[in-house]
Structures are given as C-alpha cells and as structure tokens.
C-alpha cells in the first residue's frame, strides 16, 4: 500500500467516533428496555422458603439420619 492509499489518521478517528456513538446509542437503548424492575410476583417469591428449599432441607435431614443409622450399626 502506498502512502496515498492509506487512510489518514483523522479519517480513522472519525470512523471510530461514529461507530462508538452508534454503539453508545444502542447500549442505552438496551439498558432502557431492561430497566423495568422486578415484577411484584418475583419479589413475593423471595419471602420465606420456596418449594425447592424445603425439598433440600428434607433431603438433608434424611441423609443425616441415614448416616447416623449406618454409623451406629457398624
């Protein structure tokens, strides 16, 4: 590539600024779409224990009981 065919630094910088501006506009548009906070249903689910929490607690207790039974019989 000869010196004349190479893009000037100012041209490259202008292209970069244009692309960056488009990216920033896209990013702010994406952030605005995702901005709504969690729905009230989602907030209510966080109160207390969920179904999966109770299942894991019961499984943990059963595993502890089985372990103690095996430990005491051996």
Secondary structure by P-SEA (a helix, b strand, c coil): ccccccccaaaaaaaaaaaaaaaaaaaaaaaaaacccccaaaaaaaccccaaaaaaaaaaaaaaaaaaaaaaac
